């Protein structure tokens, strides 16, 4: 659904000044949204599991946290409304006055949606803690669905406001439905906070810092893109949302489902089971994202042409997006692995280590993207994105392994290296096939034939380069049964 929303946005807004303003407006509010949506559960689920294992009052803690969240949501909305002008001027200092004014106006929609997300994040956390995954998973379609619907229906009258309004409507509706069907009955009582709730609030500080590397990048991109040609931030926004959408579709289900089990393993002291489950999932995610990234890299131009070229998005925009998307696909591999590695830290209630590592690498990303964008324009930001995520994931994986008594062994690196070689070779073969077919067949046939060749070549090469144990793991990865 996220990728489909980008197709609609491309048709109606293309690569434009108004879309740049929209993306700059959403950069900081969506940072909070990303931290809340994923982060609340990272802290609260292990604490609730620990509390329940001790026979504590789980219901009291849930009531306390929802009351605190309601107050926090109100504060965020009010502060955001009054400070939006200052925030966009700080985050995109070289925008024109007209562009800054539009961004400040649009940001009010985002802050209102962020207030709803505070309650949504706690509701999703409770669903996951009770191991109810279907309802929150389905509800994730509502914000992009709202954007798509309002943009199609109201774009001619509202312009870029239709996009922001659709996001707000979808987010509020998502919050309302999740609260209505919540697996617990909330009872708001103004009393002293429980000890677990206080631990939760204390844990949010390092957790917020540890999630900034995932959510703060659009703010950095808006800052440096404000000095680049018009539309630069649009290219980065499309690329970012495409890889986030691909990652969500591919591995989000696995990481969401596995986290309560990892937390339970740690709470029960089953560290051997914890390490085995985490390692199997990490191998699966790495291999899947390598295969997916290499295949999309090989076919990104015909795929973008087919999906995006309509309305205000033309061939020139396709080539511009294809250049930077290639770098984002490389970074996607590291980002997907970090999605699981962070859950490994959080399952063991280690919040400080990923926070310190993350802030350090975020500073590197800020400096590197600024330097590379000065030499290669918006494509330089894509280069920084690729380096950032691969280096970040590698360093964090080593640190987590040391903290939990070992993770990757020598034979595991052998499997990862072979998976990387398999993906790269398959991608190159698919790209050569597409180049040969280009111009002689329609886009659909180019994609089908080239993709079919990739689907045939991948298992044959796997049979040649993997040993028997690795072949069994590869089969499980293809079937999606690892972890």
N, C-alpha and C positions, 0 to 999 in steps of 0.2 A: 504493500500500500504506500509505503514511503517513496519507492521509486516511481509509482504511478502518479503520485502528487507532483514529483519533479517534472514528469512529462506534461502535465497540465500547466504547471508554472512556466515551462519553456514555451508552450504554445502562446500563452497570453502575455508574458512579460519578457521572454527572450533573455538577452544579456543587456541590461538596461540600468539607468540611473535609479529608477524607482525600486528595482530589485536589490541593487546595492544598498539603498537606504533601509529596505525591509530586513536584509540580512544583518546590517549593522545594528538595527534596533533590537533584533532578537538575540544578539550575541551574548550579552551579560545575563538577561533573564533566562535564556535557555541553559546557561551555565548552572544556574540555581536549579532549574528543572532537572537537568541531568544528574546532578548530585543527589537531589531528593528522590528521584524515581528509583535509582539503583542503590543509593547509599544508605537510606533509612533501614532497608532490610538487612544490609551487611552488618550493621551494628545490632539491631533489635532481635533478629532471628536467633543468633547464637546466645544472646542474653536470655531470651525467653526459653530456649532449650535448656540452658543451664538452670534457670529458675524452676522449670517444671521438673527437672531431674531431682532437685532438692525438695520438691513438694511445696514450693512457694505459691504465692497468690498471683497467678498470671493475669487474671481478669482485672485486678487492681492496676497493674502496670499498663495494660492496654488502655484502660479508661484515662489514666494520667497522661499518657503520651498523646492521645487524641485531643485532650483539653489543651495541652501545651501547643500542639500543632495548630489548633484553631486560632489561638492568640498570635502565633507566629505568622500565620497566613495573613491576618489582618494587618500586621505591622509591615510585612513585605509589600502588600498592595498599596497602602497609604504612602509609604516612603518612596516606592517606585513612581507613583503618579507625580509627586512633587519634585523628584530629582531627575526625571527622565532627560530633561534638557542638558543638565550638567553631565550626565552619564554618557550620552552619545557624543558630546563634544570632547570628552576625555578619551573615549574609545576609538573615535575616528576624527582626529584633530584637523586633518587636511581636507575634509569634505567642504564643498561650497556651502554658504549660508542656507541656501534653499534646500540642499540635500540634508543638512543637519536638522532643519526644521521639520522636514518630512519624517526623518528617522525618530525624532523626539515624539512626534505625534503617534507614530506606529508603536513605539515602545510601550505606551500605556496599555494597549491590548495585551502585550506579552506579560506585563506585570500582573494584570488581572488574572490571566491564565496561570501564572506561577502560583498565585494564592490558592487556586483550586488544586494545583498539583501537590501542594503540601499535604492536603488531606488524602488525595489520591495515592500518594506514595505510602502513607501509613496503611491505607486500606489494602493495597497490593501486598504489602509486607505481611499483613495478617492472613490473607488468602494463602500466600506461599507457606507461612508457618504451619497452617492447618493442612498443607499439601493439597490445596485446591488451586489448580493451575489454569483450568479452562476459561473461567469467567474473566480474570484479568488479562489473559492472553487475547481473547476476542475483543475486549474493550480498547486495546491499543490501536485499533483501526479508526476509532472515532475522531481524534484530532486531525489526521490526514484526510479522513473522509469529509470532515467539515470544511477543510481548506479546499478540497476538490469541488464540493457541491456549491459553496458560496461563490467561488471564483467563476465557475461556469454560469451560474444563474445571475450574478450581480456585477460581474466585471465591467460591463459596459456602463454601469451607473456609478459604481463605487471605485473603480480602478484598483490600485494596490491595497486599499482598505478592505476589499472583499477577501483577500488572502488572510489578513490579520484577524478579521472578524470571524472567518470560518475556523481558524485555529482556536480562537477563544470559545466559540460555541461548542466545538467538538470536545475541548478539554473540560468545560463545565459539565457537559452531558456525561462524559466518562466518569467524572467524580461522583455525580449524583447516582448513577446506576450502581457503581461499586459500593457506595455507602448503603444503598437500599438493600442490596443482597449480601451484605457483610455477614460472615459466618458467626459473628458475635453480636450481642446486644449491648450497645454502649450506654454507660451511665455516667454522666458528667457530675462530679462532686468537687467542690472547691475545698480541698483539704491538702495537707502536707504531701509532697510528692514521695512516692515509694523509693526505696534505695535503688532498685533496678532502673527506675525511670531516671534517677540522677546519674547513674552510670551510663545510661543511654545518651543523655545530653552531653556528658563529658566526652564520650566516645565519638560524638558527631564532629568535634573540632578536628582531631587528626584525620578522621575519615573524609571530611570535606577537603582537606588539603591533599589527601591521597587520590581523590577523584578529580581534582582540578586538571591533571594531565589529560583526562578524557573529555572534559567539558569546557575548558577555558581556551582551547585552541581557536575557536571562532572569534574570540575577543582579540587575540594576537593577530589573526588574519585581517580583521577589520582595521586594526591600527596601522599595519604596514600597507594594506591595500588602499588606504585613503590617499597615499602619495602616488599610486599607480594609475594607469589610464582607466577611464570609465568602463565599467563592466568587469573589471578584474575580480572583484569580490563575488560577482555572480558565478564566474567559472569555478572559483574555490568552493562556493556554496553548493553548486550542483555536484561537484566531485565528492565533497564530504558526505553529502546526504546519500549519494549512490552507494558508497562503500559502507556507510552505517546501515543502510537498508539491506545490503547483501549480507553483512555480518549478522544482523538481527534475524534474518530469515534462515541463515545457515546454522548458527551456533547458539543463538539466544535461548532457544528452548532447552538445549542441553545444559547450559550454565545456570539457568534459573532452576531447573529441576534438581540438579546435582548439589546445589548449595545447601539446602536443608539437610541432606544426607551427610555431606562433609561436616557440617556443624554438629550433627548427631554423633558421628564417629569420634570427633574430638571430645565432645562432652562425655562420652562413654569410655574414653581412653583407648579406643581402637586405632592407634596411629598407623599400624601396618595396613589396615584396610583403607584408611584415609589416604596414605601415600599411593597405594595401588590404584585406587579410584581416580585420584587426581592425575597420575601419570598417564593412565589409559585415555582419559579425556583430553589431556594436553596433546598427546600424539594424534588423536582423532582431529582435533581442531586445526593443528598445524597442517596435516596432510590435506584436509578438506579445503582450507583456505589457499594453500599453494595451488591445488588443482583448479579451483574456481578462479583465482586471480590470474593464473597463466592463460586459461581459456578465454576469459573476458578481455585480457590484454590483447590476445591475438585477434579478437573479433570486435574490438571496441568501436572502430570506425563504422562498419556496417550496422552494428547494433544501435549506436547513437543516431545514425542516419535514419534508421527505421523508426525508432522510438521518439526522437526529439524534433526532427526536421519538419516543422509545420508552423503556421502562424508567424510569429516574430523570431523564430529560431531557424537560421538558414545554414547553408554549407560551411560558411566561414566560421560560424559559431561551433559547428560540429568539430571542425579541425582544431579549434582553440581548446575546446573541452577535452578532446582526445589526447592532446599533448600533456595536459596536467593530470588527467585521470590515470594515465599509465603509472605515474609516481604514486598516486593515492592507492592504487591496487597493490603496490609493493608494501606500502605502510599498513595496508589492511591486514596482512598476515600477522605482523607484530601486535596490532591493536586487538585482534581476535584472541591471540594467546594471552595478552594482558588481562582481558576480560575474565579469563579463568584464573590466572595467577593471582590477581587481586582477591578473588574469592578464596583462594588458598590461604592468603594472609588473614582475611577476615574470619574465616572459619576457626582459626586458632586465636582469635581476638588480638592479633598483632596489627595495630592500626598505625603505629608510629613509623615503622620501616617503610611501607609503601608511600606514606606522606612525605618523608624526607627524600626518598629516591625520586618521587614524582615532582616535587618542587624543584629539585636540582635539574632534572631533565627538562622541565618546563622552561627554566631560565635558558638552557641551551637552545631549545626550540625558538625562543624569542630572538636570541642573538643570531642564530643560524638563518632563520627565515628572513630577518631584516637584511642580513648581508647578501644572501642569495637572491632575494627579490630585487635588490639594487642592481644585480648583474643580469638576471634572467627574467625579470618582471614576475608575473603571477606564477609562472612555471617554476621559479626558484622556491616559492613557498611549497609547492608540491614536492620538490627535492628534499627540502627540510623535513616535510611530513614523513617521507619514506625513511630517512636516516633516523629520525626521532623515535618512531615506533619500534623499529628493529633493534636499536640500541637499548631502548627502555625495557623491552620485553626480555632481552638477553640478560641484562644486569639484574632485573628483578627475579628472574627464574633462578639464577645462581644464588641470590640472597635467600629466597624461599627454601631452596634445597638445603642450605646450611642450617637454617632455623629449624627444619623439621627432621633433620637427621638423614638427609639424602633424598634425591629425586631422580635426576637423569644419570644413568650409568653409560659406560662406553658403548655398549651395544644399542642403547637408545639413540645416541647420536648417529650411529650407523643407519638406523631406520629413518631418522629425520633427513639425513643427507641424501639418501636414496629417494625419499619422497620429493625432495626439492629437485633433484636431477630429473626425476620422472615428470614432474610438472613442467619444468622449463623445456625439456625436449618435446613433450607433447604440444605445448603452446607454440613452439617454433614450427613444428610440422603443420599444425592447424593454420598458422599465419601464412606459411608458404602456399598451402592449398587455397586459402582465400585469395592471395595475390594472383594465383594462376586462374581462378574462376572470375575474378573481378572484371566486369564489363561484358562477360559472356552470359551471365545469368542474372536474374532478378535478385533483390536483396534477400528475400525469404529463402530462395534456393541456395544462395551463397552461404547463409547461416546454417541451414539444415545440412547441406553436404559437408561443409567444413567442420561443423560440430559433430556430425556423424563420424567423420574420419577420426576426430579426437576421441570419441567414445569407443571406437574400435582399437585405436593405437594404445590407449592408456592401459587396459588390462594385459595386452600382449607384452608391452614393455615391462609392466609390473611382474609378469611371470618370468621374464628374463633376468631381472636385476635383484629381486627379493629372494631370500632363502625361505624354507618351508614355514618357519614360525612367522616371518614377516608377511608371507602370503596370507596366512590365516588372519593376521591383524588387518591387512589391507582389505580382505573380504569383509571383515566386520565394519571397517570404516565406510566402505561403499554401501553396506546395508544399513549403516547408521545404528549399530547395536553395541558400540563401545561406550563404556562409561556408566 
